[in-house]
């Protein structure tokens, strides 16, 4: 049987994974709620599926692997809300399920380290919704014996998603909040980790996906400016910064995330173990 990935909420990370799978002759089906994205998915070699739509039930019957990238809503995970019966009873070939969550489930640790065993104490609404959705998937997997893995992603960057555009147009800001530190992950390292999990599935496993070097956000902006030979944007103190509520919420939590498990269990060697190598690679490919 042809290996078939059904990707719910096919977006940035799923696209990077698709590049690896297409080289291995996989069939890839991706859902979208936006009919205007159908053409773009087809150009990528993805079979587009409009959600909601009956064709998704047929896709589940074909799928060998499920990737869940959709954000939870106030009721939890929308995939389970719409398709739990079909996944449990009419998807006979599924051998791997991956749920993409966030390191936001750990909440604020004032710059200290967290790992997969750290208690979940989210402080944002986004983080709380992810905790609910993770539990829903774990409970569902226990009932159905699905091979579920949960991947908690740090801040994602890569081609087309990074600081270069803002540095070039002069809108980048170095906001200084003492003690603030973030973990991040290059999209290509997300893709290689998911692909490695296909070959070594571990039911119930949880993996942090991040690089080796958590860093203050102002350091990343400064390095991007240096690579572009642009002036380093001036520092703005946190208390003085004019920020949207969404942007400010990202600074509400500070932590460093450990990634030992993807190395020990999945054999991952990160392509971009720090933001410097990742940003340099993006610029080289531009």
Secondary structure, 3 states (H helix, E strand, C coil): CCCEEEEECCCHHHHHHHHHHHCCCCEEEEEECCHHHHHHHHHCCCEEEECCCCHHHHHHHHCCEEEECCCCECCECHHHHHHHHHHHHCCCCCCEEEEEEEHHHHCCCCCCEECCCCCCCCCCHHHHHHHHHHHHHHHHHHHHCCCEEEEEECEEEECCECCHHHHHHCCCCEEECCCCCECEEEHHHHHHHHHHHHHCCCCCCEEEECCCCCECHHHHHHHHHHHCCCCCCCEEEHHHCCCCHHHHHHCCCCCEECCHHHHHHHCCCCCCCCHHHHHHHHHHHC
